[in-house]
Amino acid sequence: MAWNKPFPNVDEDIAPFWTALKRHEFMLFRCKKCGAWYWPAAFCRFHDNEPLFGDLAWTSASGRGRIFAFNIHHRAFLPGFAEDVPYPYALIELDEGPMFGTRIVGCAVDEVSVGMAVQVHYHDISDDFTLPYFQPIR
């Protein structure tokens, strides 16, 4: 079935993340000086930074974490999502530290719980876009 929902807005700063997803690789921004991980792309908060993200690089990450908080969407905000409700949307505390907001797939809505171990699930929506949903680790 063709994707009938909005596509993500991709700018130059975030493009490497979306390019990696097409390869089914999950990447986060990481500081080259101290190793701190970031999502979304940001300057390191632990020291002075080089201009233009000079101290940071897109780095392969585990794509694993735990559900920190979640809610169940019972109403579609846009018509294209009407067939999806209800669905769980969660804030994932990634193993690397940052929080990442995403949809939970691969389990019933009533099975989602805080603390549940999850991993990235690559959802190819077109030849050009892959979305990073998360699913329970079983």
C-alpha positions as YAML, in Angstrom:
chain: A
units: angstrom
residues:
- id: 1
  name: MET
  ca: [0.00, 0.00, 0.00]
- id: 2
  name: ALA
  ca: [1.29, 3.47, -0.89]
- id: 3
  name: TRP
  ca: [2.28, 5.82, 1.93]
- id: 4
  name: ASN
  ca: [-0.53, 8.38, 2.26]
- id: 5
  name: LYS
  ca: [0.80, 10.24, 5.29]
- id: 6
  name: PRO
  ca: [3.12, 13.24, 5.59]
- id: 7
  name: PHE
  ca: [6.83, 12.63, 5.08]
- id: 8
  name: PRO
  ca: [9.38, 13.89, 7.61]
- id: 9
  name: ASN
  ca: [10.93, 17.31, 7.05]
- id: 10
  name: VAL
  ca: [14.62, 16.79, 6.45]
- id: 11
  name: ASP
  ca: [17.14, 19.62, 6.57]
- id: 12
  name: GLU
  ca: [20.89, 19.52, 5.96]
- id: 13
  name: ASP
  ca: [21.77, 19.04, 9.65]
- id: 14
  name: ILE
  ca: [19.58, 15.93, 10.08]
- id: 15
  name: ALA
  ca: [19.99, 14.40, 6.59]
- id: 16
  name: PRO
  ca: [22.73, 11.91, 7.65]
- id: 17
  name: PHE
  ca: [20.31, 10.39, 10.17]
- id: 18
  name: TRP
  ca: [17.67, 9.75, 7.46]
- id: 19
  name: THR
  ca: [20.27, 8.48, 4.98]
- id: 20
  name: ALA
  ca: [21.47, 5.96, 7.59]
- id: 21
  name: LEU
  ca: [17.91, 4.78, 8.23]
- id: 22
  name: LYS
  ca: [17.58, 3.90, 4.54]
- id: 23
  name: ARG
  ca: [20.54, 1.54, 5.12]
- id: 24
  name: HIS
  ca: [18.78, 0.23, 8.26]
- id: 25
  name: GLU
  ca: [21.39, 1.84, 10.49]
- id: 26
  name: PHE
  ca: [20.46, 3.87, 13.59]
- id: 27
  name: MET
  ca: [22.75, 6.86, 14.19]
- id: 28
  name: LEU
  ca: [23.03, 9.52, 16.88]
- id: 29
  name: PHE
  ca: [25.20, 12.60, 17.25]
- id: 30
  name: ARG
  ca: [28.28, 11.88, 19.41]
- id: 31
  name: CYS
  ca: [30.92, 14.19, 20.82]
- id: 32
  name: LYS
  ca: [34.41, 13.36, 19.54]
- id: 33
  name: LYS
  ca: [36.02, 14.93, 22.63]
- id: 34
  name: CYS
  ca: [34.12, 13.32, 25.52]
- id: 35
  name: GLY
  ca: [31.90, 10.64, 23.93]
- id: 36
  name: ALA
  ca: [28.54, 12.10, 25.02]
- id: 37
  name: TRP
  ca: [25.59, 11.07, 22.82]
- id: 38
  name: TYR
  ca: [22.88, 13.44, 21.57]
- id: 39
  name: TRP
  ca: [19.47, 13.38, 19.96]
- id: 40
  name: PRO
  ca: [18.55, 15.58, 18.24]
- id: 41
  name: ALA
  ca: [21.78, 17.04, 16.90]
- id: 42
  name: ALA
  ca: [23.07, 19.50, 19.49]
- id: 43
  name: PHE
  ca: [26.26, 21.01, 20.82]
- id: 44
  name: CYS
  ca: [28.01, 19.14, 23.65]
- id: 45
  name: ARG
  ca: [26.99, 20.50, 27.02]
- id: 46
  name: PHE
  ca: [30.14, 19.32, 28.83]
- id: 47
  name: HIS
  ca: [32.74, 21.68, 27.31]
- id: 48
  name: ASP
  ca: [33.30, 24.47, 24.79]
- id: 49
  name: ASN
  ca: [32.47, 23.46, 21.24]
- id: 50
  name: GLU
  ca: [34.05, 24.01, 17.87]
- id: 51
  name: PRO
  ca: [31.87, 26.01, 15.45]
- id: 52
  name: LEU
  ca: [29.46, 24.25, 13.08]
- id: 53
  name: PHE
  ca: [29.27, 21.00, 15.09]
- id: 54
  name: GLY
  ca: [33.03, 20.53, 14.69]
- id: 55
  name: ASP
  ca: [33.32, 18.35, 17.82]
- id: 56
  name: LEU
  ca: [30.38, 16.13, 16.92]
- id: 57
  name: ALA
  ca: [29.83, 13.35, 14.41]
- id: 58
  name: TRP
  ca: [27.02, 11.04, 13.36]
- id: 59
  name: THR
  ca: [27.88, 7.67, 14.89]
- id: 60
  name: SER
  ca: [26.25, 4.22, 14.71]
- id: 61
  name: ALA
  ca: [24.24, 3.52, 17.84]
- id: 62
  name: SER
  ca: [22.65, 0.38, 19.25]
- id: 63
  name: GLY
  ca: [19.03, 1.23, 18.40]
- id: 64
  name: ARG
  ca: [18.04, -0.22, 21.79]
- id: 65
  name: GLY
  ca: [16.51, 1.23, 24.90]
- id: 66
  name: ARG
  ca: [13.59, 1.15, 27.32]
- id: 67
  name: ILE
  ca: [10.23, 2.86, 27.27]
- id: 68
  name: PHE
  ca: [10.48, 5.87, 29.59]
- id: 69
  name: ALA
  ca: [6.89, 7.09, 29.07]
- id: 70
  name: PHE
  ca: [4.12, 6.48, 26.55]
- id: 71
  name: ASN
  ca: [0.59, 7.38, 25.57]
- id: 72
  name: ILE
  ca: [-2.00, 5.76, 23.37]
- id: 73
  name: HIS
  ca: [-3.27, 7.86, 20.46]
- id: 74
  name: HIS
  ca: [-7.01, 7.27, 20.04]
- id: 75
  name: ARG
  ca: [-7.59, 10.10, 17.60]
- id: 76
  name: ALA
  ca: [-5.78, 10.81, 14.35]
- id: 77
  name: PHE
  ca: [-4.29, 14.29, 14.12]
- id: 78
  name: LEU
  ca: [-4.21, 14.07, 10.32]
- id: 79
  name: PRO
  ca: [-6.59, 12.11, 8.04]
- id: 80
  name: GLY
  ca: [-3.81, 9.81, 6.78]
- id: 81
  name: PHE
  ca: [-3.36, 8.38, 10.28]
- id: 82
  name: ALA
  ca: [-7.04, 7.50, 10.82]
- id: 83
  name: GLU
  ca: [-6.52, 3.82, 9.98]
- id: 84
  name: ASP
  ca: [-3.70, 3.57, 12.55]
- id: 85
  name: VAL
  ca: [-5.59, 4.46, 15.75]
- id: 86
  name: PRO
  ca: [-5.28, 3.39, 18.43]
- id: 87
  name: TYR
  ca: [-1.48, 3.25, 18.49]
- id: 88
  name: PRO
  ca: [1.19, 3.70, 21.18]
- id: 89
  name: TYR
  ca: [3.68, 6.56, 20.98]
- id: 90
  name: ALA
  ca: [6.60, 6.41, 23.40]
- id: 91
  name: LEU
  ca: [9.60, 8.27, 24.67]
- id: 92
  name: ILE
  ca: [12.48, 5.81, 24.55]
- id: 93
  name: GLU
  ca: [15.48, 6.19, 26.84]
- id: 94
  name: LEU
  ca: [18.14, 4.90, 24.46]
- id: 95
  name: ASP
  ca: [20.97, 2.75, 25.83]
- id: 96
  name: GLU
  ca: [23.34, 5.58, 24.84]
- id: 97
  name: GLY
  ca: [21.38, 8.06, 27.01]
- id: 98
  name: PRO
  ca: [19.29, 10.39, 24.82]
- id: 99
  name: MET
  ca: [15.51, 10.26, 24.69]
- id: 100
  name: PHE
  ca: [13.86, 9.44, 21.35]
- id: 101
  name: GLY
  ca: [10.16, 9.80, 20.53]
- id: 102
  name: THR
  ca: [8.66, 7.12, 18.31]
- id: 103
  name: ARG
  ca: [5.79, 4.80, 17.59]
- id: 104
  name: ILE
  ca: [5.74, 1.33, 19.16]
- id: 105
  name: VAL
  ca: [4.97, -1.61, 16.85]
- id: 106
  name: GLY
  ca: [5.06, -5.38, 17.11]
- id: 107
  name: CYS
  ca: [2.78, -5.79, 20.12]
- id: 108
  name: ALA
  ca: [-0.77, -5.11, 21.21]
- id: 109
  name: VAL
  ca: [-1.52, -1.65, 22.57]
- id: 110
  name: ASP
  ca: [-2.27, -3.06, 26.04]
- id: 111
  name: GLU
  ca: [1.13, -4.82, 26.19]
- id: 112
  name: VAL
  ca: [3.13, -1.56, 26.11]
- id: 113
  name: SER
  ca: [4.60, -0.66, 29.50]
- id: 114
  name: VAL
  ca: [7.10, 1.68, 31.09]
- id: 115
  name: GLY
  ca: [10.47, -0.05, 31.35]
- id: 116
  name: MET
  ca: [9.81, -2.39, 28.41]
- id: 117
  name: ALA
  ca: [13.01, -3.21, 26.51]
- id: 118
  name: VAL
  ca: [12.71, -2.16, 22.85]
- id: 119
  name: GLN
  ca: [14.80, -1.99, 19.70]
- id: 120
  name: VAL
  ca: [14.54, -0.09, 16.46]
- id: 121
  name: HIS
  ca: [12.33, -1.52, 13.72]
- id: 122
  name: TYR
  ca: [13.01, -0.06, 10.27]
- id: 123
  name: HIS
  ca: [9.76, 0.72, 8.47]
- id: 124
  name: ASP
  ca: [10.43, 1.41, 4.78]
- id: 125
  name: ILE
  ca: [7.68, 3.77, 3.59]
- id: 126
  name: SER
  ca: [9.15, 4.50, 0.14]
- id: 127
  name: ASP
  ca: [12.35, 4.10, -1.83]
- id: 128
  name: ASP
  ca: [13.60, 7.30, -0.20]
- id: 129
  name: PHE
  ca: [12.34, 7.09, 3.39]
- id: 130
  name: THR
  ca: [12.59, 4.68, 6.27]
- id: 131
  name: LEU
  ca: [10.97, 5.47, 9.61]
- id: 132
  name: PRO
  ca: [12.49, 4.35, 12.94]
- id: 133
  name: TYR
  ca: [9.69, 2.67, 14.87]
- id: 134
  name: PHE
  ca: [10.53, 0.61, 17.94]
- id: 135
  name: GLN
  ca: [9.36, -2.88, 18.93]
- id: 136
  name: PRO
  ca: [9.68, -5.03, 22.06]
- id: 137
  name: ILE
  ca: [12.78, -7.16, 22.45]
- id: 138
  name: ARG
  ca: [11.54, -10.71, 22.92]
...
